[in-house]
Amino acid sequence: MTEVLAWLDSRADEIAELLVRLVACETENPPGRYLAGCAVLLGEAMDRLGLKPEILELTPTAALAEPRIVRGAAGDGARVVYFHGHFDVVPVQDRAQFRAVRRDGRITGRGTADMKGGIVSMLYGAAAAQELGLLDRGRIVIHLVCDEETGSAVGSGQLRERNLIDRNAVAMLTAEQSGEVIWNTARGALSLRVDVHGRAAHVGEAFKGVNSFLHMLRVAAALEAHVGEMSERGSMIVVGGRSGGGSNFNVVPERTWFTVDGRFNPEVDLDAEQARITAIVSDAARAAGAEVSVEVTQLAPPSDTSASHPAATLLGNCVAEVTGRSARFELCAGCLDTRWYAQLGIPSFGFGPGRFDVSHGPDEYVDEVAMRRVAAVYARYAAELLAAG
């Protein structure tokens, strides 16, 4: 392990500079632009590290102008462990967040924690394992997708559709912002859009219209009790994260809409939850004399790998060896791409250098030393896991 850490520490500036360059790629999703340029940058970095990059061009969608998947590999054996990440980021609060600041061992900027810092850790972990000859019995396959922040159906969905995920793989890791805690389980996600319909009319004859906004208030308010109930059970729902409608200030709004977004513990039946929310909305609309329509915009199952699984035990041992602290296993409060692999029976974990509590915020950052520690864990884990067979 000392050899791996020394290899990484000698490249500290190189590692930091790659993250600074990645932050400058404005891969906000939505709107999903500039993904191709970031894919090229990642491919170039992987080529320099000997990671055999391949860029897959995907069919553009209404939300993603230039969707890409970047793949790579280290080692040549038959046994596979996956390193998986995403290079899209949530929208910034200020455009200056795309100019990374490196100061006092910390890099601040959009995506440093979630999860471009994690990508850099994975790439250098794979490169260290390969260059130091630790991959005699298998190989690391790297998958970097472009749309995790909006459900990953295009990126990870294409990996599944093209049979690019080997269900016989021994494990999958993603360097999401776990703060060096092992996320062995993650919540499922359910996102809905509720449209409330009315009838437009000029303000001078407002009585001839049907105000969809006022109806929306009653429909949305009906969800409050359910939100509280689910919160008490450990699952979280946000009503009205986004909303909109109307055509002008002096026109009765013909249509108004709002979103419902939830993260649900693994024991929650998402189909039943969808039916419950839809029923609440429909009942409230009926009581208000309103017309509504409900669209499911995301339905992502939870993922769950037991902390007692041999692959989890080995990961915990590697974390303890590198960090000098006992590994902690926790539930991820969000939804992870681990689900795409766990559904195929592959043990899947989140473990990264960033912190969940700063992700998506105006002061998002990652510690440089944490990036190198996580890279060392990835290198050691891949080596030991692949040799175990």
Helices and strands as residue ranges (DSSP letters): H 2-9, H 12-23, H 35-48, E 54-57, E 68-75, E 79-86, G 95-98, E 101-103, E 106-108, I 112-116, H 117-131, E 138-145, G 148-150, H 155-161, E 171-174, E 182-186, E 188-197, G 203-208, H 212-221, H 224-232, E 236-245, E 255-264, H 270-288, E 291-300, E 303-304, H 310-323, E 329-332, H 338-342, E 348-350, E 365-367, H 368-387
